[in-house]
Structure formats: structure tokens, C-alpha cells
């Protein structure tokens, strides 16, 4: 029914346009073609001039309205070190192009009014104007050179790889229709080798279990990162073109099947710090996250950094969404100690027929046995009556918070 109504409206509009055209032709034949054309030009010139302030005011008003939603403005300052440079470059480009945009549209609509065709008016013929040509060549050339050189500097700073031996956190993001598989290294801080030929139902990433660096690697639903620590993300895809996009960190890189890419960035705001910034900004961030629960959590309380796919990769493209959690270094280390036991190898390969280390005790297992033995000794030891020190109390709180974060992530 709705389709039929829309179709009838389209047909009606088409009939009206045809009838207006016929009326215009009839009026032209009565008044004369030239008089009708002059009248049409005059009306067009007046309407365009009247539209100019409406158009410019609308552009400015929409920018003000969407200011709190746009990355780089309002509460959405970059949460990474390199992102500040990108935002600065974007603002410079916006100012330059904004000035050109306003001036050219004023000239466009004003000229259409001032130089509308009039009876007896003859256009002036100007073959060339050296001064004008120099100005409109030199000024854009200098402006473009500044933008390109500045952009090249920012690009080189942003795309620089890590130095050999540099203390970093390296993670891997593997895209496929329609999910992200996020691999974190264990305590060795090194990701194991992969081979696409090894990919099967029991080995979704094609990890080479002969490489002992794979033993403590684990796959998580949440990208968990420490603050103020350089992060290198290995990026690849299994099937079609995807895009690894962290909008709040100004990170965006294609995930290409068969061509590994990477991105290096340093988060400089924890998730909690970003939430506090949203709270201080106020406005819509103080509204309930769920309108049906007016007494429930506020929007700033439920905020999470997110990972998305920024390349249209198929019908389920919208579902390629993960959360990113940035925490202090101490909390990250406590989390790492806890989740290391979720190693994909230990839970899915260890002791089975495809285990190349069957019958061999691994360092990670020795470490777990030592942790369990120490925990058993603590349970058997008599209770300590003295009050814990401030540092001990702080350590306990960090571990508790980490456990909560891990449980939420699962």
C-alpha cells in the first residue's frame, strides 16, 4: 500500500512538472521568447541571492549542532598521542577550505544576481589579466604546498614502525566475514608464528604450535591495552577487504587478505579517564543510557572505546564490532597474569594428537604450578592479624578490579 501511494505521488509530481512546462511555453508564445527568458533570469537571480544566507546559516548551524558528536570536537579529543597531530592538521585544512567555501559561494550567488542578463547589456571581453592569473595561481599553490608538506610530516610520524628491541605491546587483529579475532601475547610479550595453510576448525588463526611463542597466546573478545605504552597491531584478513578502525584513537588501516599491514599508536587516556571527560562535558552524556530506565546508568558510565570495520565487506558488515579497554599498566599486568591461563593452546591443543609438545613439561605449566603451590601455602598459613600496608591494600584492589574487568569481557 505504501509503495502504491509513493508511486502515485511520483506520477502526480511528473504530471505537474509537464503541465508547468506547457504553461511556460504558452506564456512565452504570448509575451515573446526573449521577454520570458529575461523574466526567468531575474526570478532565478533573486531566488539564488535569497537562498545564499539561508544556505550559509544552515551550514554553520548544522556544524554547531553536531559539534558534540564529531571526533576532535566537544568531549571527543583524541585518546592517542598521534591523534592530536591528525586533529590539528584536520583543523588547519578545515579553516582553509572553510574560508574558500564561504567566499566562493558568496561570489557564486552574488554574480548570478549582479550579472543576470538584461536588455541592451553586452558582456565585456577580457582575453587575459596577468595580475588576476598570478594571484589565483600563486595563492592556491602556496596554500596547497603548505597543506601537503604539513600532511607529509604528520603522515611519516603516524606511520613510523617500532624500532628493533623497543618495549611495546603487540597484538593481532584478524578479520573475516563478519568478526574480528583478537590475539594477545602472553607474558613473553611475543606473538607466535602463523601460517594460513594451518587454518582449520580447530586452529582458526593457523597458529604454528611448533613455535613455543604460540603456547601462551590467547584470543579475546575485547582488545585490552595498557595506557601510555606503544601498541603495534598486526592487521590481516582471511577472506575479503576489511578495515581496522579505532575512531577514538584515530587509527584506521585496511585489512587485506595475503598482505599483512600494521598500525602503531600510543593510547594516552584510559577508558575511565575518557568517561570522566564525558561526564564533565555534561549535556547528552548525563542522560540515561536507556531511556526506559531513567534511574539507570548514565551514558558516560556505559561508554566504551570501540573497534569497527570501516570497509563495506558484506551483508553482516555492521556486526564487526568489538570493545577496546585501556587501563593503567598495573591493572594490565594483573589482567595478563589472570587470563594467561586461557591460552588457546593450553585449552584446545595441549595433550591432544596434534600437540607437538606432548609429554614435555612447558615453562608456562611450571609457572602455573608455582602459583598454585604458593596459593596453597597461603591458605594453609595462620592468619595475619596486622593491618595491611597501603601498598598491599592497593595491590589487592587492582587484582579485584582486574578480575571484574575480565569477567565482564567474557
C-alpha positions in Angstrom: 0.0 0.0 0.0 2.8 2.4 0.9 4.6 1.6 -2.3 1.4 2.3 -4.3 0.9 5.7 -2.6 4.6 6.7 -3.3 4.3 5.6 -6.9 1.1 7.7 -7.3 2.8 10.7 -5.8 5.7 10.4 -8.2 3.4 10.2 -11.1 1.4 13.2 -9.9 4.6 15.3 -9.5 5.7 14.3 -13.0 2.3 15.4 -14.4 2.5 18.7 -12.6 6.0 19.4 -14.0 4.8 18.6 -17.5 1.9 20.9 -17.1 4.1 23.8 -15.8 6.3 23.3 -18.8 3.3 23.6 -21.1 2.1 26.7 -19.3 5.6 28.3 -19.7 5.6 27.5 -23.4 2.2 29.1 -23.8 3.2 32.2 -21.8 6.4 32.5 -23.9 4.4 32.4 -27.1 2.1 35.1 -25.9 4.7 37.5 -24.4 7.6 36.7 -26.6 10.5 34.3 -26.0 13.1 37.0 -25.0 10.8 38.7 -22.5 10.0 35.3 -20.9 13.7 34.5 -20.7 14.6 37.8 -19.1 11.8 37.3 -16.6 13.0 33.8 -15.8 16.6 35.1 -15.3 15.5 37.9 -13.0 13.5 35.5 -10.8 16.4 33.0 -10.7 18.8 35.7 -9.7 16.6 37.0 -6.9 15.9 33.5 -5.6 19.6 32.5 -5.6 20.5 35.6 -3.7 17.8 35.0 -1.2 19.0 31.4 -0.8 22.6 32.5 0.0 22.1 33.5 3.6 19.8 30.5 4.3 22.4 28.1 2.9 25.3 29.6 4.8 23.4 29.9 8.1 22.2 26.3 7.6 25.8 25.1 7.2 27.0 26.9 10.3 24.0 25.9 12.4 24.4 22.2 11.5 28.1 22.4 12.4 27.3 23.9 15.8 24.5 21.3 16.4 26.7 18.3 15.6 29.8 19.7 17.4 29.5 17.4 20.5 29.2 14.4 18.2 32.2 14.9 15.9 35.6 13.4 16.5 38.1 16.0 17.6 35.5 18.4 19.0 33.5 18.7 22.2 34.4 15.9 24.5 35.9 13.8 21.7 39.6 14.7 21.9 41.9 12.1 20.6 42.8 9.3 23.0 46.1 8.6 21.4 49.4 10.6 21.0 49.5 10.8 17.2 45.7 11.6 17.1 46.4 15.1 18.3 48.6 15.8 15.3 45.9 14.5 13.0 43.2 16.6 14.6 45.4 19.7 14.3 46.1 19.0 10.6 42.4 18.5 10.1 41.5 21.8 11.8 44.0 23.7 9.6 42.6 22.1 6.5 39.1 22.9 7.7 39.9 26.6 8.2 41.5 27.0 4.8 38.8 25.1 2.9 36.1 26.7 5.0 37.2 30.2 4.0 37.4 29.2 0.4 33.9 27.6 0.6 32.3 30.7 2.1 33.9 33.2 -0.3 33.3 31.1 -3.5 29.6 30.6 -2.6 29.1 34.3 -1.9 30.7 35.1 -5.2 28.7 32.5 -7.0 25.3 33.7 -5.8 26.1 37.4 -6.0 27.4 37.1 -9.5 24.3 35.3 -10.6 22.3 38.3 -9.4 24.5 41.1 -10.4 25.3 39.8 -13.9 21.9 38.4 -14.8 21.1 39.0 -18.5 19.5 42.5 -19.0 18.1 44.1 -22.2 20.7 46.0 -24.0 23.6 44.8 -21.8 26.6 43.4 -23.6 29.3 41.3 -21.9 32.8 42.7 -21.8 35.5 40.6 -23.5 38.7 40.2 -21.5 41.3 38.0 -23.2 43.6 37.8 -20.1 44.6 39.6 -16.9 48.2 39.0 -15.7 47.6 40.2 -12.2 44.5 38.1 -11.7 46.1 35.0 -13.2 49.2 35.4 -10.9 47.1 35.8 -7.8 44.8 32.8 -8.5 47.8 30.6 -9.3 50.3 31.6 -6.6 47.9 31.8 -3.6 46.5 28.3 -4.1 49.9 26.9 -4.9 51.4 28.2 -1.7 48.4 27.0 0.3 48.5 23.5 -1.2 52.2 23.3 -0.7 51.8 24.1 3.0 49.0 21.6 3.4 50.8 18.8 1.5 54.2 19.3 3.3 52.4 19.5 6.7 50.4 16.4 5.9 53.5 14.5 4.8 55.2 15.3 8.1 52.2 14.1 10.1 51.9 11.0 7.8 55.5 10.0 8.4 55.2 10.5 12.2 51.9 8.5 12.2 53.0 5.6 10.0 56.5 5.0 11.6 57.2 1.5 12.7 58.7 0.5 16.0 62.5 0.2 16.5 64.0 -3.3 17.0 64.1 -4.2 20.6 61.7 -1.4 21.6 59.4 -2.1 24.6 55.9 -2.4 23.1 52.7 -4.3 23.3 52.0 -6.2 20.1 48.5 -7.6 19.3 47.0 -9.1 16.2 43.6 -8.4 14.6 42.4 -11.0 12.0 39.2 -10.0 10.1 36.8 -12.3 8.4 33.1 -12.2 7.5 31.8 -11.0 9.9 34.0 -10.9 13.0 37.4 -9.8 14.5 39.7 -12.4 16.1 42.0 -10.5 18.6 45.1 -12.4 19.6 47.2 -11.2 22.6 50.6 -12.4 23.6 51.3 -13.9 27.0 54.0 -13.0 29.5 56.7 -13.4 26.8 55.1 -10.4 25.0 55.7 -12.0 21.7 53.2 -13.4 19.2 53.8 -16.8 17.8 54.2 -17.7 14.1 51.1 -18.3 11.8 50.6 -20.0 8.5 47.4 -19.7 6.6 47.8 -23.3 5.4 47.3 -24.4 9.0 43.9 -22.8 9.4 41.2 -25.3 10.2 38.2 -25.7 12.5 40.5 -26.4 15.5 43.1 -23.7 14.6 41.1 -20.7 13.3 44.2 -18.4 13.0 46.6 -21.0 11.6 49.0 -20.8 14.6 52.1 -23.0 14.3 52.2 -25.0 17.5 55.8 -25.9 17.0 56.7 -22.3 17.8 56.7 -22.2 21.6 55.8 -18.4 21.4 52.3 -19.5 20.5 51.9 -21.5 23.7 50.8 -18.5 25.9 49.0 -16.6 23.2 45.2 -16.2 23.8 42.2 -14.9 21.8 39.9 -12.4 23.5 36.6 -10.7 22.6 38.0 -7.4 24.0 41.1 -5.6 22.9 42.8 -5.0 26.2 45.6 -2.4 26.2 47.8 -0.5 28.7 47.8 3.3 28.8 51.0 5.3 27.8 52.5 2.2 26.2 53.2 1.9 22.4 51.0 -0.6 20.8 51.7 -2.3 17.4 48.7 -4.0 15.8 49.3 -6.7 13.2 46.3 -6.5 10.8 45.2 -9.1 8.2 42.1 -10.7 6.8 41.1 -14.2 5.8 38.6 -13.5 3.0 37.7 -10.0 1.6 38.9 -6.5 2.2 38.1 -5.2 5.7 39.3 -2.1 7.7 40.7 -1.9 11.2 39.1 1.2 12.7 39.5 2.7 16.2 37.8 6.1 15.8 38.7 7.4 19.3 42.4 6.7 18.7 42.4 8.0 15.1 43.5 4.5 13.9 42.4 3.2 10.5 44.1 0.6 8.3 43.0 -1.8 5.7 42.9 -5.5 6.5 44.0 -7.1 3.2 44.0 -10.9 2.5 47.5 -12.1 1.9 49.1 -8.7 2.6 49.8 -8.1 6.3 49.6 -4.4 7.4 50.2 -2.8 10.8 49.5 0.3 12.8 51.5 1.7 15.7 49.9 4.1 18.3 50.1 5.0 21.9 46.9 5.3 24.0 47.1 8.2 26.4 43.7 8.0 28.1 42.3 5.1 30.0 38.7 4.2 29.5 37.8 5.6 32.9 39.6 8.9 32.1 37.6 9.2 28.9 34.4 8.6 30.8 35.2 11.3 33.3 35.8 13.7 30.4 32.3 12.9 29.0 30.8 13.4 32.5 32.5 16.8 32.9 31.3 17.9 29.4 27.7 17.2 30.5 24.8 17.6 28.1 23.6 14.4 26.5 26.2 12.4 28.4 24.3 12.9 31.6 21.2 11.4 30.2 20.2 7.8 30.9 21.9 5.2 28.7 18.5 3.5 28.4 15.5 5.9 28.1 13.3 3.2 29.5 15.4 3.2 32.7 15.5 6.8 33.8 17.3 5.9 37.1 19.8 3.6 35.4 23.4 4.2 34.4 24.2 7.5 32.6 25.5 7.5 29.0 29.0 8.4 30.2 29.1 5.4 32.6 28.4 3.0 29.8 30.9 4.4 27.3 33.4 2.0 25.8 36.1 2.5 23.2 35.2 0.5 20.1 36.8 -1.4 17.2 34.8 -1.4 14.0 35.2 -2.4 10.4 35.3 0.7 8.1 35.1 -1.2 4.8 31.8 -2.5 3.4 32.5 -6.2 3.4 29.1 -7.8 3.0 25.7 -8.1 4.5 26.9 -8.6 8.1 29.4 -5.7 7.9 27.5 -3.9 10.7 28.2 -6.7 13.2 32.0 -6.4 13.1 32.2 -4.6 16.4 34.4 -5.1 19.5 35.1 -3.2 22.6 38.5 -1.8 23.5 39.6 -1.4 27.1 42.5 0.8 28.1 43.8 0.5 31.7 46.8 1.6 33.8 49.9 -0.6 33.5 49.5 -2.2 36.9 45.9 -3.3 36.1 47.1 -4.6 32.7 49.8 -6.8 34.3 47.3 -8.2 36.8 44.9 -8.9 34.0 47.6 -10.6 31.9 48.5 -12.9 34.9 44.9 -13.9 35.2 44.0 -14.5 31.6 47.2 -16.2 30.6 45.6 -19.5 31.7 43.0 -19.0 28.9 45.8 -19.7 26.3 44.3 -21.2 23.2 47.0 -23.8 23.1 46.5 -25.0 26.7 42.7 -25.2 26.4 42.4 -26.6 22.9 45.6 -28.3 21.8 47.6 -29.4 24.9 47.7 -33.2 25.2 45.9 -34.0 22.0 47.2 -35.8 19.0 48.1 -32.5 17.2 50.2 -31.3 20.1 53.9 -31.2 19.1 54.9 -30.8 22.8 53.1 -33.9 24.1 55.0 -35.4 27.1 57.1 -32.3 27.6 56.6 -30.0 30.6 56.3 -26.4 29.5 57.6 -23.3 31.2 54.1 -21.9 31.4 52.9 -25.0 33.2 55.8 -24.8 35.7 54.8 -21.2 36.3 51.2 -22.2 37.0 52.2 -25.0 39.3 54.4 -22.5 41.3 51.4 -20.0 41.5 49.1 -22.8 42.7 51.6 -24.0 45.3 52.1 -20.5 46.6 48.3 -20.0 46.9 48.0 -23.4 48.7 50.7 -22.3 51.2 48.9 -19.0 51.8 45.7 -20.9 52.6 47.5 -23.2 55.0 49.4 -20.4 56.7 48.0 -19.0 60.0 46.0 -15.8 59.6 47.9 -12.5 59.8 46.5 -10.1 62.4 48.4 -7.0 61.5 46.8 -4.4 59.2 47.9 -4.5 55.6 50.1 -1.7 54.3 48.8 0.9 51.9 50.7 -0.7 49.0 49.4 -4.2 49.8 45.8 -2.9 50.0 46.3 -1.1 46.7 47.6 -4.3 45.1 44.6 -6.2 46.3 42.2 -3.6 44.9 44.0 -3.7 41.5 43.6 -7.5 41.3 40.0 -7.4 42.3 39.2 -4.7 39.7 41.1 -6.7 37.0 39.0 -9.8 37.8 35.8 -7.8 37.4 37.0 -6.5 34.1 37.9 -9.9 32.8 34.5 -11.4 33.9 32.8 -8.5 32.1 34.9 -9.1 29.0 33.8 -12.7 28.9 
